Every structure is written in C-alpha cells, then in structure tokens.
Amino acid sequence: MDLNSLIRDIPDFPKPGIVFKDITPLLRDPAGLAMAVELMASPFRGKGVQLVCGAESRGFIFGTAIAQALSAGFVPIRKPKKLPAERLAVTYELEYGSDTLEVHRDAVSTGQKVLMVDDLLATGGTMKACCDLIDRMGGSIVGVTVLIELAFLSGRKRLTPYDNVHAVLQY
C-alpha cells in the first residue's frame, strides 16, 4: 500500500504559500491507518518503551495507537489549562509567535523510557518543546517517531540530542 496516496495536499492552507499535508484520508482508511501505526511503532519494538507521549491534538491519534501496539502507557501533552492536576509547562517560539504546552508533573518518572510521537515534523519547534518537558521530568527519550517529515524545513536538526528520529514519509 502506498501511504503517499492517502495524504492530500491542500494549497494555501492555513495561509497563502503553504501546502498543507492533510492526513484525514489516511485516518479514514482502515488499512492505511493500521499500516501507518505499524510503520511508526516497529522501529521501537524491543526498545523497552514504557510510555508514549503525544502532543495535542494529532499526536493523540497516533500516540495512543502506538502505545497500545507497544504495550506502553500514553501521556498527553496539552495546550494550556486543559490538564486538571499539577502541571509542568514550556513556552517555545514558532515562526509566527509563541506557544505553550503542558504535561502533568507526575506523568513521567525518572528513568522511564519514553517514545515521542506526532503526525508531522516541520520546523521541529513543537517536538523539541515536548522533548524538553520529558527531559525536565527525568524521562529517557528512546526516540521520536512521526508519520510525515517536511525535510526541507530541517526540523530534525532541532532534535539532534535524540539520535533515533524516525519518519515514515518524507517530503
């Protein structure tokens, strides 16, 4: 199966000049979704992954499925004021401003092996912020897995401390 055929290009979204990679056709295709999850999870089988962390919101879609595939737990990394217990936050710069992400302070224990998941790696800002949160809690990041990497934006360079960055599709 060619997963590329299930990714739809939407020109000029969310603003002129950007070609948005729409994953919703892949998500509605049972075989495509199953293959995407397996291809994202398989490099990390046997690596002792205890937790999978995914950023709101598309990281939740793949993260929970990958956690189940790896017999691991799932930790959501959320936008501000969405988590009820004591939180740890990080604010990071985007190409058009800044954003903040939060995680429950007790979500990851020191030394726990964590796999970071998102649907897309572009400039790397969101994933780097997520990794920073897990590092601050003492988690051991075993890798980063994404469905799509926009390689021309060089986001992988921001993740150089993490030597196991895996992308199923690259553009």
Secondary structure, DSSP 8 states (H G I E B T S, - for coil): --GGGG-EEEET-SSTT-EEEE-HHHHH-HHHHHHHHHHHHGGGTTTT--EEEEETTHHHHHHHHHHHHTT-EEEEEBSTT---S-EEEEEEEETTEEEEEEEETTSS-TT-EEEEEEEEESSSHHHHHHHHHHHHTT-EEEEEEEEEE-GGG-GGGGGTT-S-EEEEEE-
